[in-house]
Amino acid sequence: MASQTYNIPNLLTYARILAVPLIVLCFFVEGRLHGSDMARWSALGIYVVASITDFFDGYLARIWNQTSNIGRMLDPIADKLLVSSILLLLAAAGTIAGWSIWAAIIILCREILVSGLREYLAMLKVSVPVTWLAKWKTTLQMIAIGFLLAGPAGDKIIPYTTELGIILLWVAAVITMYTGYDYFRAGLKHVVDA
């Protein structure tokens, strides 16, 4: 049992969860040292490593046959913690502001609603598979967040980094609405039947 808890795929998931307070700390440092580009680059670096672990934890668990209940439970939680906390930080820092807040709200609401539906469907022993479009949405969302984490520091190196991040966030939000609707349509059929 202990070997499953501390296998490499699960350690990668734990690392992704631990990345959340480190990224928050970087933003705290940036707030204290206003204009500190290093804090943003550090947050981006941690985020990139955490995003890479998101791919490898599931991949390694499958090819090494090390899937576990704790891994299946924690993996989506780690993903949602990472995305939600960073979107909230970006809004608090003013990187996401005005109408763009709605893109973040759409993404956050979908994550919460889908998590609730998945939990309910799991009790019914029903699984709704993740579509390729949903995987692309996640990839696009992760790239958008990366651009937004670089934000003003990135704008100094590549002009319009923040604006590109906002555009990608909106594209991800539109795809999020579609995939969320698709998921709910498939899932609600089981809820009504139950």
C-alpha positions as a Markdown table, in Angstrom:
| # | Residue | x | y | z |
|---|---|---|---|---|
| 1 | Met | 0.0 | 0.0 | 0.0 |
| 2 | Ala | 2.8 | 2.4 | 0.9 |
| 3 | Ser | 4.6 | 1.7 | -2.4 |
| 4 | Gln | 1.4 | 2.8 | -4.3 |
| 5 | Thr | 1.1 | 5.9 | -2.2 |
| 6 | Tyr | 4.7 | 7.0 | -2.9 |
| 7 | Asn | 5.2 | 5.8 | -6.4 |
| 8 | Ile | 6.7 | 8.2 | -8.9 |
| 9 | Pro | 3.4 | 9.2 | -10.6 |
| 10 | Asn | 1.9 | 10.0 | -7.3 |
| 11 | Leu | 5.0 | 12.0 | -6.2 |
| 12 | Leu | 4.6 | 14.1 | -9.3 |
| 13 | Thr | 1.0 | 14.8 | -8.4 |
| 14 | Tyr | 2.1 | 15.8 | -4.9 |
| 15 | Ala | 4.7 | 18.1 | -6.4 |
| 16 | Arg | 2.0 | 19.8 | -8.5 |
| 17 | Ile | 0.0 | 20.4 | -5.3 |
| 18 | Leu | 3.1 | 21.8 | -3.5 |
| 19 | Ala | 3.7 | 24.1 | -6.5 |
| 20 | Val | 0.5 | 26.1 | -5.7 |
| 21 | Pro | 1.8 | 27.8 | -2.5 |
| 22 | Leu | 5.2 | 28.4 | -4.2 |
| 23 | Ile | 3.5 | 30.3 | -7.0 |
| 24 | Val | 1.4 | 32.2 | -4.5 |
| 25 | Leu | 4.6 | 33.1 | -2.7 |
| 26 | Cys | 6.2 | 34.4 | -5.9 |
| 27 | Phe | 3.2 | 36.7 | -6.3 |
| 28 | Phe | 3.4 | 37.8 | -2.7 |
| 29 | Val | 7.1 | 38.7 | -3.4 |
| 30 | Glu | 6.1 | 40.6 | -6.5 |
| 31 | Gly | 3.5 | 42.5 | -4.5 |
| 32 | Arg | 6.1 | 43.4 | -1.9 |
| 33 | Leu | 8.7 | 44.4 | -4.5 |
| 34 | His | 6.4 | 46.0 | -7.0 |
| 35 | Gly | 7.7 | 45.5 | -10.5 |
| 36 | Ser | 9.9 | 42.5 | -9.6 |
| 37 | Asp | 10.1 | 40.7 | -12.9 |
| 38 | Met | 12.1 | 37.9 | -11.2 |
| 39 | Ala | 9.1 | 36.9 | -9.1 |
| 40 | Arg | 6.9 | 36.5 | -12.2 |
| 41 | Trp | 9.6 | 34.5 | -14.0 |
| 42 | Ser | 10.0 | 32.3 | -11.0 |
| 43 | Ala | 6.2 | 31.8 | -10.8 |
| 44 | Leu | 6.2 | 30.9 | -14.5 |
| 45 | Gly | 9.1 | 28.5 | -14.1 |
| 46 | Ile | 7.4 | 26.6 | -11.3 |
| 47 | Tyr | 4.1 | 26.6 | -13.3 |
| 48 | Val | 5.8 | 25.1 | -16.4 |
| 49 | Val | 7.4 | 22.3 | -14.3 |
| 50 | Ala | 4.0 | 21.7 | -12.6 |
| 51 | Ser | 2.3 | 21.6 | -16.0 |
| 52 | Ile | 4.8 | 19.0 | -17.3 |
| 53 | Thr | 4.1 | 16.8 | -14.2 |
| 54 | Asp | 0.5 | 16.9 | -15.2 |
| 55 | Phe | 1.3 | 15.0 | -18.4 |
| 56 | Phe | 3.9 | 12.6 | -16.9 |
| 57 | Asp | 2.0 | 11.5 | -13.8 |
| 58 | Gly | -0.8 | 9.9 | -15.8 |
| 59 | Tyr | 1.5 | 8.7 | -18.6 |
| 60 | Leu | 3.9 | 7.0 | -16.2 |
| 61 | Ala | 1.2 | 5.5 | -14.1 |
| 62 | Arg | -0.3 | 3.8 | -17.2 |
| 63 | Ile | 2.9 | 2.5 | -18.8 |
| 64 | Trp | 4.4 | 1.4 | -15.4 |
| 65 | Asn | 1.0 | 0.0 | -14.3 |
| 66 | Gln | 1.2 | 2.1 | -11.2 |
| 67 | Thr | -2.3 | 3.5 | -11.2 |
| 68 | Ser | -3.8 | 3.9 | -7.7 |
| 69 | Asn | -6.9 | 5.2 | -6.0 |
| 70 | Ile | -5.0 | 8.1 | -4.4 |
| 71 | Gly | -3.6 | 9.1 | -7.8 |
| 72 | Arg | -7.0 | 9.0 | -9.5 |
| 73 | Met | -8.4 | 11.1 | -6.6 |
| 74 | Leu | -5.6 | 13.6 | -6.3 |
| 75 | Asp | -4.8 | 14.2 | -10.0 |
| 76 | Pro | -7.9 | 16.2 | -10.9 |
| 77 | Ile | -7.7 | 18.0 | -7.5 |
| 78 | Ala | -4.1 | 19.0 | -8.2 |
| 79 | Asp | -5.1 | 20.3 | -11.7 |
| 80 | Lys | -8.0 | 22.3 | -10.3 |
| 81 | Leu | -6.0 | 23.8 | -7.5 |
| 82 | Leu | -3.3 | 24.9 | -9.8 |
| 83 | Val | -5.6 | 26.5 | -12.4 |
| 84 | Ser | -8.0 | 28.0 | -9.9 |
| 85 | Ser | -5.4 | 29.5 | -7.6 |
| 86 | Ile | -3.4 | 31.0 | -10.5 |
| 87 | Leu | -6.5 | 32.5 | -12.1 |
| 88 | Leu | -7.4 | 34.1 | -8.8 |
| 89 | Leu | -3.9 | 35.4 | -8.4 |
| 90 | Leu | -3.9 | 36.9 | -11.9 |
| 91 | Ala | -7.2 | 38.6 | -11.2 |
| 92 | Ala | -5.9 | 40.0 | -7.8 |
| 93 | Ala | -2.7 | 41.2 | -9.5 |
| 94 | Gly | -4.8 | 43.0 | -12.2 |
| 95 | Thr | -3.3 | 40.9 | -15.1 |
| 96 | Ile | -6.8 | 39.7 | -15.8 |
| 97 | Ala | -9.2 | 42.6 | -15.4 |
| 98 | Gly | -12.4 | 44.1 | -16.8 |
| 99 | Trp | -14.3 | 41.8 | -19.2 |
| 100 | Ser | -11.5 | 39.3 | -19.1 |
| 101 | Ile | -12.5 | 38.4 | -15.6 |
| 102 | Trp | -15.5 | 36.7 | -17.2 |
| 103 | Ala | -13.3 | 34.3 | -19.1 |
| 104 | Ala | -11.7 | 33.2 | -15.8 |
| 105 | Ile | -15.2 | 32.9 | -14.2 |
| 106 | Ile | -16.4 | 30.7 | -17.0 |
| 107 | Ile | -13.4 | 28.4 | -16.6 |
| 108 | Leu | -13.7 | 28.3 | -12.8 |
| 109 | Cys | -17.5 | 27.6 | -12.9 |
| 110 | Arg | -17.1 | 24.8 | -15.4 |
| 111 | Glu | -14.3 | 23.2 | -13.3 |
| 112 | Ile | -16.5 | 23.3 | -10.1 |
| 113 | Leu | -19.7 | 22.1 | -11.9 |
| 114 | Val | -17.9 | 19.2 | -13.8 |
| 115 | Ser | -16.2 | 18.1 | -10.5 |
| 116 | Gly | -19.6 | 17.9 | -8.8 |
| 117 | Leu | -21.1 | 16.0 | -11.7 |
| 118 | Arg | -18.2 | 13.6 | -11.9 |
| 119 | Glu | -18.4 | 12.9 | -8.2 |
| 120 | Tyr | -22.1 | 12.2 | -8.4 |
| 121 | Leu | -21.6 | 10.0 | -11.5 |
| 122 | Ala | -18.8 | 8.1 | -9.7 |
| 123 | Met | -21.4 | 7.1 | -7.0 |
| 124 | Leu | -23.6 | 5.7 | -9.8 |
| 125 | Lys | -20.5 | 3.9 | -11.2 |
| 126 | Val | -20.8 | 5.9 | -14.5 |
| 127 | Ser | -17.8 | 7.2 | -16.3 |
| 128 | Val | -18.0 | 9.9 | -18.9 |
| 129 | Pro | -14.8 | 9.9 | -21.0 |
| 130 | Val | -12.7 | 13.0 | -21.6 |
| 131 | Thr | -12.9 | 14.1 | -25.2 |
| 132 | Trp | -10.0 | 15.2 | -27.4 |
| 133 | Leu | -11.6 | 18.7 | -27.6 |
| 134 | Ala | -11.5 | 18.9 | -23.8 |
| 135 | Lys | -7.8 | 17.9 | -23.8 |
| 136 | Trp | -7.1 | 20.6 | -26.3 |
| 137 | Lys | -9.0 | 23.1 | -24.1 |
| 138 | Thr | -6.9 | 22.2 | -21.2 |
| 139 | Thr | -3.7 | 22.6 | -23.2 |
| 140 | Leu | -4.8 | 26.0 | -24.6 |
| 141 | Gln | -5.8 | 27.1 | -21.1 |
| 142 | Met | -2.4 | 26.0 | -19.6 |
| 143 | Ile | -0.6 | 28.0 | -22.4 |
| 144 | Ala | -2.8 | 31.1 | -21.8 |
| 145 | Ile | -2.0 | 30.9 | -18.1 |
| 146 | Gly | 1.7 | 30.7 | -18.9 |
| 147 | Phe | 1.5 | 33.9 | -21.0 |
| 148 | Leu | -0.5 | 35.6 | -18.3 |
| 149 | Leu | 2.0 | 34.6 | -15.5 |
| 150 | Ala | 4.8 | 36.2 | -17.5 |
| 151 | Gly | 2.5 | 39.2 | -17.9 |
| 152 | Pro | 4.2 | 42.6 | -17.7 |
| 153 | Ala | 7.6 | 40.9 | -17.4 |
| 154 | Gly | 7.0 | 39.0 | -20.6 |
| 155 | Asp | 5.8 | 42.2 | -22.4 |
| 156 | Lys | 9.3 | 43.7 | -22.0 |
| 157 | Ile | 10.8 | 40.8 | -24.0 |
| 158 | Ile | 7.9 | 39.9 | -26.4 |
| 159 | Pro | 5.4 | 42.8 | -26.9 |
| 160 | Tyr | 1.8 | 41.9 | -26.3 |
| 161 | Thr | 2.5 | 38.8 | -24.2 |
| 162 | Thr | -0.3 | 39.7 | -21.8 |
| 163 | Glu | -2.7 | 40.5 | -24.6 |
| 164 | Leu | -2.0 | 37.1 | -26.3 |
| 165 | Gly | -2.6 | 35.4 | -22.9 |
| 166 | Ile | -6.0 | 37.2 | -22.6 |
| 167 | Ile | -7.0 | 36.2 | -26.2 |
| 168 | Leu | -6.0 | 32.5 | -25.5 |
| 169 | Leu | -7.9 | 32.6 | -22.2 |
| 170 | Trp | -11.0 | 33.7 | -24.1 |
| 171 | Val | -10.6 | 31.0 | -26.7 |
| 172 | Ala | -10.2 | 28.5 | -23.9 |
| 173 | Ala | -13.3 | 29.9 | -22.1 |
| 174 | Val | -15.4 | 29.5 | -25.3 |
| 175 | Ile | -14.2 | 25.9 | -25.8 |
| 176 | Thr | -14.8 | 25.4 | -22.0 |
| 177 | Met | -18.5 | 26.4 | -22.5 |
| 178 | Tyr | -18.8 | 23.9 | -25.4 |
| 179 | Thr | -17.1 | 21.0 | -23.7 |
| 180 | Gly | -18.9 | 21.8 | -20.4 |
| 181 | Tyr | -22.2 | 21.6 | -22.2 |
| 182 | Asp | -21.2 | 18.4 | -24.0 |
| 183 | Tyr | -20.1 | 16.8 | -20.7 |
| 184 | Phe | -23.3 | 17.9 | -18.9 |
| 185 | Arg | -25.5 | 16.6 | -21.7 |
| 186 | Ala | -23.8 | 13.2 | -21.5 |
| 187 | Gly | -23.8 | 13.2 | -17.7 |
| 188 | Leu | -27.3 | 14.6 | -17.0 |
| 189 | Lys | -28.9 | 11.7 | -18.9 |
| 190 | His | -27.6 | 9.4 | -16.1 |
| 191 | Val | -28.7 | 11.8 | -13.4 |
| 192 | Val | -32.2 | 12.0 | -14.7 |
| 193 | Asp | -32.4 | 8.2 | -15.2 |
| 194 | Ala | -31.2 | 7.7 | -11.6 |
